[in-house]
Amino acid sequence: MRTVYCILTFVLIGLFSFASCSKSEQPGGTNYGCDTSAPVMGAVNYRDELRNFIQEISSWARTRKPGFIVVAQNSTELLTTTGDTADPVMPDYLNALDGIGREELYYGYENHDNVMTPDDVTTEWVRFGKRAVANHLTVMATDYCSTPAYMTASYQRNEDNGFISFATPSRQLQTIPAGAPYQENANNINTLAEARNFLYLIYPNDQYISQLKATNYDVLVIDAFPPEGGAHTWTPSQINSLKVKNNGGKRLVLAYMSMGQAEDYRWYWNPDWLKNKPAWLGPTDSDWEGNYYVRYWMPEWKALIYGNANSYTQKIINAGFDGTYLDPVDASGYWENPE
């Protein structure tokens, strides 16, 4: 949902530029076009750290709930060693995932609804998506458009690519489109690979559960918490009730989880952090009120996301979700080029 756009630049770093294939947290420390998995002393390799974080979440969750589904949204360049569509994939990272999300593939470019994404950008993202499909991942594409012709084109073009998709008129992801889902079916959906469509709806209201139950989408991506917030998720009985489509078929329910930014409306938030910032807390995201960049490689932030009984991931498991939809997985882009 929260997409970070960075300008790709090559930077020479003194006499050591030949070895600088990592992303160091320093002004002008961006270096693209080389293997981002190469370790560099004294620097943070932002892409490797993000991949590692996602792999850790996946491994920890699947140990506690076998078959736990993990989908990572955006930053498809993490799929390969260099971020180039033609280069080798990262097998450990792919094994940690069941799917990838891709926002604005055709419409909604740079947070502008109904604006077509430039052809060259779409072409590159589609290539990454097809690499994912070739490696047995499901691609879940979200386009932001309300024009009927655009919505139809989005569904058809994504289907042609072998992706499942959701065309939404709501940037805030708080609207269920009128009419039946694209490729509506009564099939039982036991794995993400079996899904033909999905609904992405993460801003709950008082009628959230009843509205979701009335739909026939194969996969629901929803917020794990009721609108009143607090530390308590939806109950297991509520989540189980959502696992049956209105037409009687079984479906999957995934919990949205922001692991690349902190949100000041979550149970873990401490207002004192704004005066006395913990080391892992970065600047606010100017595009999304209440969201803050985080140094996701730091153990203190990771402990809020997974690894203990009060962690975000454990709450999702306890609530009975089938898996999680991770966002913003393009967080490395901010630290590579924070300006």
C-alpha positions as CSV (number, residue, x, y, z in Angstrom):
1,M,0.0,0.0,0.0
2,R,2.7,2.4,0.9
3,T,5.1,2.5,-2.0
4,V,8.5,4.2,-1.8
5,Y,10.0,5.4,-5.0
6,C,13.7,6.0,-5.3
7,I,15.9,7.3,-8.1
8,L,18.5,4.7,-9.1
9,T,22.0,6.2,-9.2
10,F,25.5,4.9,-9.3
11,V,27.9,6.2,-6.7
12,L,31.6,5.7,-6.4
13,I,32.8,5.6,-2.8
14,G,36.5,6.5,-2.8
15,L,39.1,3.8,-3.3
16,F,36.8,1.1,-2.1
17,S,34.1,1.6,-4.7
18,F,35.0,-1.6,-6.4
19,A,33.7,-3.5,-3.3
20,S,30.7,-1.3,-2.4
21,C,27.8,-3.4,-3.5
22,S,25.8,-2.9,-0.3
23,K,23.4,-0.1,0.8
24,S,25.1,1.8,3.6
25,E,23.1,4.2,5.8
26,Q,25.0,7.3,4.8
27,P,24.1,10.2,2.4
28,G,25.0,9.2,-1.1
29,G,25.5,5.6,-0.1
30,T,23.4,4.0,-2.9
31,N,25.1,1.7,-5.3
32,Y,23.0,-0.3,-7.8
33,G,24.0,-2.7,-10.6
34,C,26.1,-5.1,-8.5
35,D,25.3,-8.1,-6.4
36,T,23.4,-6.8,-3.4
37,S,24.1,-9.9,-1.5
38,A,27.8,-9.1,-1.3
39,P,28.8,-8.3,2.3
40,V,30.6,-5.1,3.1
41,M,32.3,-4.4,6.4
42,G,30.7,-1.7,8.5
43,A,27.7,-1.2,6.2
44,V,24.1,-2.2,6.2
45,N,23.0,-4.2,3.1
46,Y,19.4,-3.0,3.1
47,R,18.1,-5.5,0.6
48,D,19.8,-8.5,2.2
49,E,18.6,-7.4,5.7
50,L,15.0,-7.0,4.4
51,R,15.1,-10.5,2.7
52,N,16.5,-11.9,5.9
53,F,13.8,-10.3,8.0
54,I,11.1,-11.7,5.8
55,Q,12.7,-15.2,5.9
56,E,12.9,-15.0,9.6
57,I,9.2,-14.1,10.0
58,S,8.2,-16.9,7.6
59,S,10.4,-19.5,9.3
60,W,9.2,-18.6,12.8
61,A,5.5,-18.5,11.8
62,R,5.7,-21.8,9.9
63,T,7.3,-23.5,12.8
64,R,4.3,-22.6,14.9
65,K,1.7,-23.0,12.2
66,P,2.7,-25.3,9.3
67,G,1.5,-24.0,6.0
68,F,1.4,-20.4,7.2
69,I,1.1,-18.3,4.0
70,V,3.5,-15.4,3.5
71,V,3.0,-12.7,0.7
72,A,5.4,-9.8,0.4
73,Q,4.1,-6.7,-1.3
74,N,6.2,-4.7,-3.8
75,S,10.0,-4.5,-4.1
76,T,10.0,-7.3,-6.5
77,E,13.7,-6.6,-7.2
78,L,14.3,-8.6,-4.0
79,L,13.6,-11.7,-6.0
80,T,16.9,-11.7,-7.8
81,T,20.6,-11.3,-6.7
82,T,21.1,-7.8,-8.3
83,G,17.6,-6.5,-8.7
84,D,17.7,-7.1,-12.4
85,T,14.9,-9.2,-13.9
86,A,17.4,-11.4,-15.9
87,D,19.7,-12.4,-13.0
88,P,19.5,-15.4,-10.8
89,V,16.7,-15.6,-8.2
90,M,17.3,-15.8,-4.4
91,P,16.1,-19.3,-3.6
92,D,15.9,-19.0,0.2
93,Y,13.9,-15.8,-0.2
94,L,11.5,-17.5,-2.7
95,N,11.1,-20.5,-0.4
96,A,10.0,-18.2,2.4
97,L,7.1,-16.9,0.3
98,D,3.9,-18.2,-1.2
99,G,3.3,-15.0,-3.2
100,I,4.2,-11.5,-4.0
101,G,2.0,-8.4,-4.1
102,R,2.4,-5.7,-6.8
103,E,0.6,-2.4,-6.5
104,E,0.0,0.0,-9.4
105,L,1.0,-2.5,-12.1
106,Y,-1.2,-0.8,-14.6
107,Y,-3.1,2.0,-12.8
108,G,-2.6,4.3,-9.9
109,Y,1.1,5.2,-10.5
110,E,2.8,7.1,-7.7
111,N,-0.3,7.4,-5.6
112,H,-2.4,8.9,-8.4
113,D,-5.6,6.9,-9.0
114,N,-6.7,6.3,-12.6
115,V,-3.2,7.4,-13.8
116,M,-1.7,4.8,-16.1
117,T,1.7,3.4,-15.0
118,P,4.4,4.1,-17.6
119,D,4.9,1.2,-20.0
120,D,8.5,0.7,-19.2
121,V,7.8,0.4,-15.5
122,T,4.9,-2.0,-16.1
123,T,7.1,-4.0,-18.4
124,E,9.8,-4.5,-15.8
125,W,7.3,-5.3,-13.0
126,V,5.6,-7.8,-15.3
127,R,8.9,-9.5,-16.0
128,F,9.5,-9.8,-12.2
129,G,6.0,-11.2,-11.8
130,K,6.6,-13.8,-14.4
131,R,9.8,-14.8,-12.8
132,A,7.8,-15.3,-9.6
133,V,5.2,-17.4,-11.3
134,A,7.9,-19.5,-12.9
135,N,9.1,-20.2,-9.4
136,H,5.7,-21.3,-8.2
137,L,4.7,-18.0,-6.5
138,T,1.3,-16.4,-6.8
139,V,1.3,-12.8,-8.0
140,M,-1.4,-10.6,-6.4
141,A,-1.7,-7.3,-8.3
142,T,-3.6,-4.3,-7.0
143,D,-4.6,-1.4,-9.4
144,Y,-6.1,1.8,-8.2
145,C,-8.7,2.9,-10.7
146,S,-12.5,3.6,-10.8
147,T,-13.1,4.0,-14.5
148,P,-15.0,0.9,-15.6
149,A,-12.8,0.4,-18.7
150,Y,-9.6,0.7,-16.7
151,M,-10.9,-1.9,-14.1
152,T,-11.8,-4.3,-16.9
153,A,-8.5,-3.8,-18.6
154,S,-6.7,-4.4,-15.3
155,Y,-8.4,-7.7,-14.7
156,Q,-7.9,-8.9,-18.2
157,R,-4.3,-7.9,-18.6
158,N,-3.3,-9.4,-15.2
159,E,-5.1,-12.6,-16.0
160,D,-3.1,-12.8,-19.3
161,N,0.1,-12.5,-17.3
162,G,-1.0,-15.4,-15.0
163,F,-1.6,-13.0,-12.1
164,I,-4.6,-12.7,-9.8
165,S,-5.7,-9.1,-9.3
166,F,-7.9,-6.6,-7.5
167,A,-9.0,-3.3,-9.1
168,T,-10.1,-0.9,-6.4
169,P,-11.6,2.6,-6.5
170,S,-10.3,3.3,-3.0
171,R,-6.7,4.2,-2.3
172,Q,-7.5,3.7,1.3
173,L,-8.6,0.1,0.6
174,Q,-11.9,0.6,2.3
175,T,-14.4,-0.1,-0.5
176,I,-15.8,-3.4,-1.7
177,P,-16.4,-3.0,-5.5
178,A,-20.0,-3.4,-6.6
179,G,-20.8,-6.7,-8.4
180,A,-19.3,-10.1,-8.4
181,P,-15.6,-10.7,-8.1
182,Y,-13.7,-11.2,-11.4
183,Q,-13.5,-15.0,-12.1
184,E,-16.1,-15.7,-9.3
185,N,-16.3,-19.3,-8.4
186,A,-17.6,-21.7,-5.7
187,N,-14.4,-23.8,-5.6
188,N,-12.8,-24.6,-2.3
189,I,-9.5,-22.6,-2.0
190,N,-6.9,-24.5,0.1
191,T,-3.7,-23.0,-1.3
192,L,-2.9,-19.5,-2.6
193,A,-2.1,-21.1,-6.0
194,E,-5.8,-22.2,-6.3
195,A,-7.1,-18.6,-6.0
196,R,-8.6,-16.8,-8.9
197,N,-9.3,-13.4,-7.2
198,F,-8.8,-11.5,-4.0
199,L,-10.2,-8.6,-2.0
200,Y,-7.8,-6.2,-0.3
201,L,-9.8,-4.3,2.4
202,I,-7.7,-3.1,5.4
203,Y,-9.7,-0.2,6.8
204,P,-12.3,-1.8,9.0
205,N,-15.7,-0.3,10.0
206,D,-18.5,-1.5,12.3
207,Q,-19.9,-3.7,9.6
208,Y,-16.6,-5.1,8.5
209,I,-17.1,-8.8,9.3
210,S,-20.7,-9.0,7.9
211,Q,-19.7,-7.2,4.7
212,L,-16.8,-9.5,4.2
213,K,-18.9,-12.6,4.8
214,A,-21.3,-11.6,2.1
215,T,-18.6,-11.7,-0.6
216,N,-17.4,-14.5,-2.8
217,Y,-13.7,-13.6,-3.1
218,D,-11.3,-16.5,-2.9
219,V,-8.8,-14.6,-0.7
220,L,-9.4,-11.8,1.8
221,V,-6.5,-9.5,2.8
222,I,-7.8,-7.7,5.9
223,D,-6.6,-5.8,8.9
224,A,-6.0,-8.1,11.9
225,F,-7.6,-5.7,14.4
226,P,-11.1,-4.2,14.8
227,P,-11.6,-0.5,14.2
228,E,-11.4,0.4,17.9
229,G,-7.8,-0.7,17.9
230,G,-6.1,-1.9,21.0
231,A,-4.1,-5.1,21.5
232,H,-6.9,-7.5,20.7
233,T,-7.3,-8.9,17.2
234,W,-10.5,-10.2,15.6
235,T,-11.4,-13.4,17.4
236,P,-10.8,-16.9,16.0
237,S,-14.5,-17.5,15.6
238,Q,-14.8,-14.3,13.6
239,I,-11.9,-15.2,11.3
240,N,-13.2,-18.8,10.9
241,S,-16.6,-17.3,9.8
242,L,-14.8,-15.5,7.0
243,K,-13.2,-18.6,5.7
244,V,-16.4,-19.6,4.0
245,K,-17.5,-17.7,0.9
246,N,-21.1,-16.6,0.6
247,N,-21.6,-19.3,-2.0
248,G,-20.4,-21.9,0.4
249,G,-16.8,-22.5,-0.9
250,K,-13.8,-22.4,1.3
251,R,-11.4,-19.4,1.1
252,L,-8.2,-18.1,2.6
253,V,-8.0,-15.1,5.0
254,L,-4.7,-13.2,5.3
255,A,-3.7,-10.5,7.8
256,Y,-2.1,-7.3,6.6
257,M,1.0,-6.6,8.6
258,S,3.3,-3.5,8.3
259,M,6.7,-4.8,9.0
260,G,8.6,-2.1,7.1
261,Q,7.1,0.8,8.9
262,A,5.7,1.5,12.4
263,E,2.1,2.7,12.8
264,D,1.2,4.9,15.7
265,Y,-2.3,3.4,16.0
266,R,-1.0,-0.1,16.8
267,W,-1.0,-1.6,20.3
268,Y,2.8,-1.5,20.5
269,W,3.1,2.2,20.0
270,N,4.5,4.3,22.8
271,P,3.8,8.1,22.5
272,D,7.0,8.8,24.4
273,W,8.9,7.6,21.3
274,L,8.3,10.9,19.6
275,K,10.3,12.6,22.4
276,N,12.8,9.9,23.0
277,K,13.2,8.0,19.8
278,P,14.4,4.4,20.0
279,A,17.3,3.7,17.7
280,W,15.2,1.7,15.3
281,L,12.6,4.4,14.7
282,G,13.1,6.6,11.7
283,P,11.4,9.7,10.2
284,T,7.7,9.9,9.5
285,D,6.4,8.9,6.0
286,S,5.0,12.2,4.6
287,D,2.6,10.3,2.4
288,W,0.9,8.3,5.2
289,E,-0.1,10.0,8.4
290,G,0.9,8.1,11.5
291,N,3.5,5.9,9.7
292,Y,7.2,5.9,10.4
293,Y,10.2,4.4,8.7
294,V,12.0,1.8,10.8
295,R,15.5,0.4,10.8
296,Y,14.0,-3.1,10.3
297,W,17.3,-4.8,10.7
298,M,17.5,-3.9,14.4
299,P,16.5,-6.6,17.0
300,E,14.2,-4.3,19.0
301,W,12.0,-3.7,16.0
302,K,12.1,-7.4,15.0
303,A,10.9,-8.3,18.5
304,L,7.7,-6.4,17.9
305,I,7.0,-8.3,14.7
306,Y,7.9,-11.9,15.6
307,G,9.7,-14.1,18.1
308,N,7.6,-13.9,21.2
309,A,4.1,-14.4,22.5
310,N,3.1,-10.7,22.2
311,S,4.5,-10.2,18.7
312,Y,2.5,-9.1,15.7
313,T,2.9,-12.5,14.0
314,Q,1.9,-14.5,17.0
315,K,-1.3,-12.4,17.4
316,I,-2.1,-13.2,13.8
317,I,-1.5,-16.9,14.3
318,N,-3.6,-16.9,17.5
319,A,-6.5,-15.2,15.7
320,G,-6.6,-18.1,13.2
321,F,-5.5,-16.3,10.0
322,D,-4.1,-18.5,7.2
323,G,-1.2,-16.2,6.7
324,T,0.1,-12.7,6.4
325,Y,0.4,-10.0,3.7
326,L,3.6,-8.1,4.4
327,D,4.0,-4.4,3.7
328,P,5.8,-2.2,2.8
329,V,8.4,-4.6,1.4
330,D,9.9,-1.7,-0.6
331,A,11.2,-0.3,2.7
332,S,14.8,-0.9,1.6
333,G,14.3,1.8,-1.1
334,Y,13.9,4.5,1.5
335,W,17.2,3.7,3.3
336,E,19.1,3.3,0.0
337,N,18.1,6.8,-0.9
338,P,16.4,8.6,2.0
339,E,16.4,12.0,0.2
